[in-house]
Amino acid sequence: MAELHIVGSLVGAKDFEESSLFCKWQLITDDGRPDNKRWMLLEGNASGQTQVDVNTNSEISVWATPLDIHYSTTTIHGWPKFACQVWSQDEHGRNILAGYGFCHIPTTPGEYDLRVCCWRPKPQSWLEYVSSFFLGTYPQLKNPDLIWRQDDRYRLNTVTTGT
């Protein structure tokens, strides 16, 4: 059986309009299908959340969250993908979507600097646009699998938010 070690850290985020950012992340294996068990998590957490970085003077949020994940597998099918949701927390403690993103975990050994470009759905109706302008709330995906699935994502109208 082959093994995969993913060791690194979520350094932070930059170029987001919002401040007080945090990240909910997960590693998806077997293309997200629970009936396939080709990848087995041996150690570590396949999902998690960073702390909220309350920064008011910088356009960079620092998380410095360590990752140490160990998988075993019988095949390369369903190779892990990294998916994230970046959220902003306002002064009232409300969480507001700042962006979605994903990237493929490299298949060759080595040291990598991965940057995940984030996006969020663009308001489609006049009501959604007014809500986003005055309340700071943005449309969210009903099915978060669209973050990393390629099936229907091409139909979405999106706005780039940061990395």
LINGI-V194103 format. One record per backbone hydrogen bond with DSSP energy under -1.0 kcal/mol. NH is the residue of the N-H (numbers start at 1). CO is the residue of the C=O. If there is no record, write none. Layout:
BEGIN
NH	CO
NH	CO
END
This chain:
BEGIN
2	73
4	71
6	69
8	67
10	65
13	61
15	59
22	87
24	85
25	48
26	83
27	46
28	81
30	78
32	29
33	30
40	72
42	70
43	70
48	25
50	23
53	21
55	53
61	13
63	11
64	11
65	10
67	8
69	6
70	43
71	4
72	40
73	2
81	28
82	103
83	26
84	101
85	24
86	99
87	22
88	96
89	20
90	94
93	90
96	88
98	86
99	86
100	119
101	84
103	82
105	80
118	162
119	100
120	159
122	157
129	125
130	126
131	127
132	128
133	129
134	130
135	131
146	143
147	144
149	145
155	152
156	153
159	120
161	118
163	14
END
